[in-house]
């Protein structure tokens, strides 16, 4: 999967800080080669991530308190589909096994896309007539 240049830069900076933290913790660090490990390099406990870290992030960022962790997928997928990104690409980014899953979940985005398709067809037919 390709990432935006800014995302790559942020991840490189994160990796640098992570390597510094690994050196600082020396023998306590559990190297599992994770992008977002817990404080000692191991796997996050999902409930800690959801109930502690995500709650703090929401408070600091000012997003609504009832935002669920899984909602983050929707906040990325919906604009991509609305902007006309191919549903196959969006499906792959989300890790769905097929585009059918993506289409079933994000069908609410598609009505606007129907208008765009009709307008494109009208423009194409107008050029012929």
C-alpha positions in Angstrom: 0.0 0.0 0.0 1.3 3.5 -0.9 1.3 6.2 1.7 1.2 9.9 1.4 4.6 11.6 1.6 3.6 13.4 4.8 2.6 10.1 6.4 6.0 8.6 5.4 7.8 11.6 7.0 5.8 11.3 10.2 6.5 7.6 10.4 10.2 8.1 9.9 10.2 10.7 12.7 8.3 8.3 14.9 10.7 5.5 14.2 13.6 7.8 15.2 12.0 8.6 18.5 11.2 4.9 19.0 14.8 3.9 18.5 15.8 6.6 21.0 13.3 5.2 23.5 14.6 1.7 22.9 18.1 2.8 23.7 16.9 4.6 26.8 15.1 1.5 28.1 17.9 -0.9 27.1 17.1 -4.3 28.6 13.5 -3.5 29.4 12.5 -3.0 25.7 10.8 -6.0 24.1 11.6 -5.7 20.4 8.6 -7.0 18.5 9.1 -4.7 15.5 5.8 -2.9 16.0 5.0 0.5 14.7 2.9 1.5 17.7 4.0 -0.6 20.7 3.3 0.0 24.3 5.8 1.8 26.6 8.2 -1.2 26.6 7.9 -2.3 22.9 5.3 -5.0 23.4 1.7 -5.2 22.0 -0.9 -2.7 23.3 -3.6 -4.2 25.4 -6.6 -3.3 23.2 -8.8 -2.1 26.1 -5.9 0.1 27.3 -5.6 1.6 23.9 -9.3 2.2 23.6 -10.0 3.3 27.1 -6.9 5.2 28.1 -4.9 6.4 25.1 -7.8 7.0 22.7 -9.7 8.9 25.4 -6.8 11.2 26.0 -6.3 11.8 22.3 -10.0 12.7 21.9 -9.8 15.1 24.8 -6.7 16.8 23.4 -8.0 17.0 19.9 -11.4 18.3 20.8 -13.3 15.7 18.8 -16.7 14.5 20.1 -16.5 12.3 23.1 -18.7 9.5 21.7 -16.3 8.9 18.7 -15.4 5.2 18.7 -12.0 3.9 17.7 -13.5 2.1 14.7 -15.1 5.4 13.5 -11.6 6.4 12.4 -11.9 4.0 9.5 -15.1 5.7 8.4 -13.6 9.1 8.6 -11.0 8.1 6.1 -13.0 5.8 3.8 -16.0 8.1 3.3 -14.0 11.1 1.9 -11.9 8.9 -0.3 -15.1 7.4 -1.9 -16.7 10.8 -2.2 -13.6 12.1 -3.9 -13.9 9.4 -6.5 -11.1 7.1 -5.4 -11.6 3.7 -6.9 -13.6 1.5 -4.5 -11.0 -1.3 -5.0 -8.2 0.9 -3.8 -10.3 2.0 -0.7 -11.2 -1.6 0.0 -7.5 -2.6 -0.1 -6.5 0.3 2.2 -9.1 -0.8 4.7 -8.0 -4.4 4.5 -11.3 -5.7 3.3 -11.3 -9.2 1.7 -13.5 -7.9 -1.2 -15.0 -4.7 -2.5 -18.4 -6.2 -1.6 -17.7 -5.6 2.0 -16.6 -2.0 1.3 -19.7 -1.3 -0.8 -22.0 -2.8 1.8 -20.5 -0.6 4.6 -20.1 2.6 2.6 -23.1 2.5 0.3 -24.4 5.8 1.8 -21.5 7.5 -0.1 -22.6 6.3 -3.5 -25.8 8.4 -4.2 -23.6 11.4 -5.0 -21.4 9.3 -7.2 -24.6 8.3 -9.2 -25.1 12.0 -10.0 -21.5 12.3 -11.1 -21.9 9.3 -13.4 -25.1 10.6 -14.9 -23.5 14.0 -15.5 -20.5 12.4 -17.1 -22.7 10.3 -19.4 -24.7 13.4 -20.3 -21.6 15.2 -21.2 -20.3 12.3 -23.3 -23.6 12.0 -25.1 -23.9 15.7 -25.6 -20.6 15.7 -27.4 -21.9 13.0 -29.8 -25.3 14.6 -30.6 
